[in-house]
């Protein structure tokens, strides 16, 4: 109709693209949010079957479902709390693959899950240069008991108090750690969606020792001994190795910067405070660092299933020594294995064909300490 092109409010764009419906309105905001937890892993769902403490509201939901099922003569549609392992960080170090393990085993690949359990719609991307937030009542309590350095304790408002929470608050107060009470939504944001059970402990980044200083300090000792980890990714294994290194007289531990575990609150807690006594260094290139140790007078020995020498026949144990422990999955990498002066296997007489990487390190270090006590 003549004159319509001049009317107010006329459409200036094409109708070619259909508008998003209500189902797609928030589609873009869901990109990259991660997987949705199944019902048996959601503490707020009546189907929850996890090993963590059952929330009071979830217990009420399950009890309500039991009563309804009894009235209707059917089986209740609820979970079985305690029947499914929902704790995080359980996957690393449960075995080593055929022929390449740290101890001379032919076990299967590691099983289980690792990393934190994350709620739907959340992502956790902590920076290694920022303070770490350790969460969960048991991890926080164990960290405080192990004197892990901490700068602040966060507790959610209205938290369900139990013996663990009381001890956490009391221990933090005794150590002079600030206790900050914040909303649960704010704690959710700070933890990136990790299930925190209402508590979080902020720990500062670990201060690594310069590699050159660690080597120089070790050479000043009567019996220099260092431990190197090749691709060990489980912080619990790292903490356990540091604890063994402290127990058997090693002067330092060094790890690669990439594709390997660093000193986190979990590693510190597992070390039982030994990380405060044993220098730990991060190196850019492990092979190059091992060569530097050789040039400095160390004998580099790698633990390998098909080792050239039996651990109990390791005569080099009395001299300057670097013990290299392979990863939980593939053992020593090719380049690291070629860099070692000697590869050593741990003799085993039972049907158990593999040992955890940290256990293998403890066995090897104990044998080195025994030889040195006899011959030095």
C-alpha positions in Angstrom: 0.0 0.0 0.0 1.4 3.4 -0.9 3.1 5.2 1.9 3.7 2.1 4.0 7.5 2.4 3.6 7.3 5.6 5.6 5.4 4.3 8.6 6.8 4.2 12.0 7.9 0.9 13.5 8.3 -0.8 10.1 10.5 -4.0 10.0 14.0 -3.3 8.6 15.4 -6.9 8.7 14.5 -10.1 6.9 12.3 -12.7 8.4 14.4 -15.5 6.9 15.9 -16.7 10.2 13.4 -18.2 12.7 13.8 -16.9 16.3 15.0 -19.3 18.9 12.2 -20.9 21.0 12.2 -21.2 24.7 14.2 -24.4 24.5 17.1 -22.7 22.8 17.1 -19.4 24.6 20.0 -20.4 26.9 21.7 -22.8 24.5 24.8 -20.7 24.0 25.3 -20.2 27.7 25.6 -24.0 28.2 28.5 -24.5 25.9 31.6 -26.0 27.6 29.8 -26.5 30.9 30.9 -30.1 31.3 28.9 -33.3 31.9 25.8 -33.5 34.0 26.3 -35.7 37.1 24.1 -38.9 37.3 21.5 -39.0 40.0 23.5 -41.4 42.2 26.3 -38.8 42.4 24.2 -35.8 43.3 24.0 -35.3 47.1 20.8 -33.4 46.7 19.0 -36.2 44.7 17.1 -39.0 46.4 19.0 -41.5 44.2 22.3 -40.5 45.7 24.6 -43.5 46.5 27.9 -41.7 47.3 30.3 -42.2 50.1 30.3 -38.6 51.3 28.1 -37.5 54.2 24.4 -37.6 53.2 22.8 -34.1 53.4 19.8 -33.9 55.8 17.4 -32.9 53.1 18.4 -35.8 50.9 17.9 -38.2 53.8 14.4 -36.7 54.3 13.7 -37.2 50.6 14.7 -40.9 50.8 12.7 -41.5 53.9 9.7 -39.9 52.3 10.1 -42.2 49.2 10.4 -45.2 51.5 7.1 -44.4 53.2 5.3 -43.8 49.9 6.7 -47.0 48.4 5.5 -49.0 51.5 2.0 -47.6 51.2 1.9 -48.5 47.5 3.5 -51.9 47.9 6.5 -51.3 45.6 10.3 -51.0 45.9 11.5 -47.5 46.9 13.2 -45.6 44.1 16.2 -44.3 46.1 19.9 -44.7 46.1 22.1 -46.7 48.5 24.4 -44.3 50.3 27.9 -45.5 50.7 27.8 -48.0 47.8 29.4 -45.7 45.1 32.8 -44.1 45.6 32.2 -40.4 44.9 35.4 -39.1 46.6 37.7 -37.2 44.2 41.3 -37.9 43.3 41.1 -41.7 43.6 42.4 -42.7 40.2 46.2 -42.2 40.2 48.8 -44.8 41.0 46.7 -48.0 41.1 48.8 -50.0 38.7 51.4 -50.0 35.9 51.0 -51.4 32.5 52.8 -54.5 31.1 56.5 -54.5 31.3 57.0 -50.8 31.9 56.0 -50.2 35.5 58.2 -48.6 38.1 58.7 -51.8 39.9 59.0 -54.6 37.5 55.3 -55.4 37.1 52.9 -56.3 34.4 49.7 -55.0 35.9 46.9 -53.3 34.2 46.4 -49.6 33.5 45.3 -47.4 36.4 41.7 -47.6 37.2 39.2 -45.4 38.9 38.4 -41.7 38.6 40.7 -38.8 39.3 40.2 -35.0 39.8 37.4 -33.2 41.6 33.8 -34.0 41.2 32.2 -30.9 39.6 28.6 -29.8 39.7 26.8 -29.3 36.5 27.2 -25.9 34.8 30.6 -25.2 36.5 34.2 -25.3 35.5 37.3 -25.3 37.6 40.4 -23.8 36.0 42.8 -22.8 38.8 46.0 -21.1 38.0 49.2 -22.6 39.4 50.4 -19.1 40.4 47.4 -18.3 42.6 46.5 -19.7 46.0 44.8 -23.1 46.0 41.6 -23.7 47.8 41.4 -27.1 49.4 37.8 -28.2 50.0 35.9 -30.9 51.8 35.7 -31.6 55.5 38.1 -34.6 55.6 40.8 -33.0 53.3 40.7 -29.7 55.1 40.9 -31.4 58.5 43.8 -33.6 57.5 45.7 -30.6 55.9 45.4 -28.7 59.2 46.5 -31.7 61.2 49.6 -32.0 58.9 50.4 -28.3 59.4 49.9 -27.4 55.7 50.6 -23.7 55.3 47.3 -21.8 55.1 46.2 -18.2 54.8 42.5 -18.4 55.3 39.6 -20.7 56.2 36.3 -20.2 54.5 33.1 -21.7 56.1 29.6 -21.4 54.6 26.9 -19.6 56.5 24.5 -22.0 58.3 27.0 -24.9 57.9 25.9 -28.2 59.5 28.3 -28.4 62.5 29.8 -31.8 63.3 33.0 -33.0 65.1 35.1 -32.4 62.0 33.9 -28.9 61.5 34.4 -28.1 65.2 38.0 -29.4 65.0 38.7 -27.5 61.8 37.6 -24.2 63.3 39.4 -24.8 66.6 42.6 -25.9 64.9 42.6 -22.9 62.5 42.0 -20.6 65.4 44.9 -22.1 67.4 47.2 -21.6 64.3 46.0 -18.0 63.9 44.3 -18.7 60.5 41.5 -16.2 59.7 38.1 -17.8 59.6 35.9 -16.1 57.1 32.2 -16.9 57.0 30.7 -16.4 53.6 27.5 -17.4 51.8 27.3 -20.9 50.2 26.8 -19.3 46.8 30.0 -17.3 47.2 31.9 -20.5 48.2 30.4 -22.2 45.2 31.9 -19.5 43.0 35.3 -19.6 44.7 35.6 -23.4 44.3 34.5 -23.4 40.7 31.6 -25.8 41.5 33.6 -28.5 43.3 31.6 -30.1 46.1 33.1 -28.4 49.2 30.8 -29.6 52.1 30.8 -26.0 53.4 34.5 -25.5 54.1 37.5 -24.4 52.1 41.1 -23.9 53.1 43.2 -21.4 51.2 46.9 -22.3 50.8 49.6 -20.3 49.1 51.6 -21.5 46.1 54.5 -23.7 47.0 57.9 -22.2 46.9 60.1 -24.5 44.8 63.9 -24.8 45.3 66.2 -23.8 42.4 67.4 -27.0 40.9 71.1 -25.9 40.8 71.0 -25.0 44.4 69.5 -28.3 45.4 72.2 -30.2 43.5 75.0 -28.1 45.0 73.6 -28.6 48.6 73.3 -32.4 48.0 76.9 -32.6 46.9 78.0 -31.1 50.2 76.6 -34.1 52.1 78.6 -37.2 52.8 76.1 -39.4 50.9 74.4 -37.4 48.2 71.0 -38.8 47.2 68.3 -37.2 45.0 65.0 -38.5 43.7 63.5 -37.7 40.3 60.0 -38.3 39.2 59.2 -39.0 35.5 55.6 -38.0 34.7 54.1 -38.9 38.1 50.7 -37.2 37.8 49.0 -38.1 41.1 49.8 -35.6 43.9 49.3 -38.3 46.5 52.1 -40.3 44.9 54.3 -37.2 44.9 53.6 -36.5 48.5 54.3 -40.1 49.5 57.6 -40.1 47.6 58.6 -36.9 49.4 57.8 -38.5 52.7 59.9 -41.6 51.8 62.8 -39.3 50.6 62.8 -37.5 54.0 62.7 -40.8 55.9 65.6 -42.4 54.0 67.9 -39.4 53.9 67.5 -37.9 50.4 68.5 -34.3 50.0 65.9 -33.4 47.4 63.2 -34.3 44.9 62.8 -32.8 41.4 59.9 -33.1 39.0 59.1 -31.8 35.5 57.1 -28.6 35.2 54.7 -30.1 32.6 52.6 -33.3 32.5 53.4 -34.1 36.1 52.0 -33.4 39.6 53.3 -30.3 41.5 53.1 -29.6 45.2 49.5 -28.9 46.0 47.8 -29.1 49.3 46.9 -32.7 48.6 50.6 -33.5 48.0 51.6 -31.6 51.1 49.1 -33.4 53.2 50.2 -36.8 51.9 53.8 -36.0 52.7 52.8 -35.5 56.4 54.7 -32.2 56.4 57.9 -33.7 54.9 57.6 -31.1 52.0 58.7 -28.5 54.5 61.9 -30.4 55.2 62.9 -31.8 51.8 63.7 -29.4 49.0 61.6 -29.9 45.9 62.5 -28.4 42.5 60.7 -28.1 39.2 62.7 -28.5 36.0 61.8 -27.6 32.5 63.5 -30.6 30.9 63.9 -33.7 33.0 66.4 -35.4 30.6 68.6 -32.4 30.6 68.5 -32.1 34.4 69.5 -35.8 34.7 72.4 -35.2 32.4 73.5 -32.2 34.6 73.4 -34.6 37.6 75.6 -37.0 35.8 78.1 -34.3 34.9 78.1 -33.3 38.6 79.2 -36.8 39.6 75.9 -38.6 40.3 75.0 -42.1 39.1 71.5 -41.9 37.6 69.5 -45.1 38.3 66.0 -45.7 36.9 63.4 -48.1 38.3 62.2 -50.3 35.5 60.5 -53.7 35.1 63.1 -55.0 32.8 66.0 -53.4 34.7 69.6 -54.5 34.0 70.4 -55.0 37.7 68.6 -56.4 40.7 68.0 -53.8 43.3 69.7 -56.0 45.9 72.8 -56.0 43.8 73.0 -52.3 43.4 76.6 -51.5 44.3 76.3 -47.9 43.1 74.0 -47.2 46.1 76.9 -46.1 48.3 78.0 -43.3 46.0 76.2 -40.1 44.8 72.9 -41.3 43.4 69.8 -40.1 41.6 66.9 -42.6 41.8 64.4 -42.0 39.0 60.8 -43.2 39.5 58.6 -43.7 36.4 55.0 -42.7 36.1 52.0 -44.6 37.3 51.0 -45.6 33.8 53.9 -46.1 31.5 56.9 -46.2 33.7 60.1 -44.5 32.5 59.8 -42.6 29.2 62.1 -43.6 26.4 64.4 -40.6 26.6 64.7 -40.7 30.4 65.4 -44.5 30.3 68.2 -43.9 27.8 69.7 -41.1 30.0 69.9 -43.4 33.0 73.3 -45.0 33.7 71.6 -48.1 35.0 68.1 -49.5 35.2 67.1 -51.4 38.3 64.2 -53.8 38.9 62.7 -54.8 42.3 62.6 -58.6 42.7 59.2 -59.9 43.6 58.3 -63.5 44.6 54.5 -63.4 44.7 51.8 -63.3 42.1 51.5 -59.5 42.7 53.3 -58.3 39.6 53.3 -54.5 40.2 53.7 -51.9 42.9 52.5 -48.4 43.2 55.1 -45.8 42.0 55.4 -44.3 45.5 55.8 -47.8 47.1 58.5 -48.7 44.6 60.3 -45.5 45.5 60.1 -46.3 49.2 61.4 -49.8 48.6 64.4 -48.6 46.5 65.3 -45.8 48.9 65.1 -48.2 51.9 67.6 -50.5 50.2 69.9 -47.6 49.4 69.7 -46.5 53.0 70.4 -50.0 54.3 73.5 -50.4 52.0 74.9 -47.0 53.1 74.4 -47.8 56.8 76.5 -50.9 56.4 79.2 -49.7 54.1 79.7 -46.0 54.9 
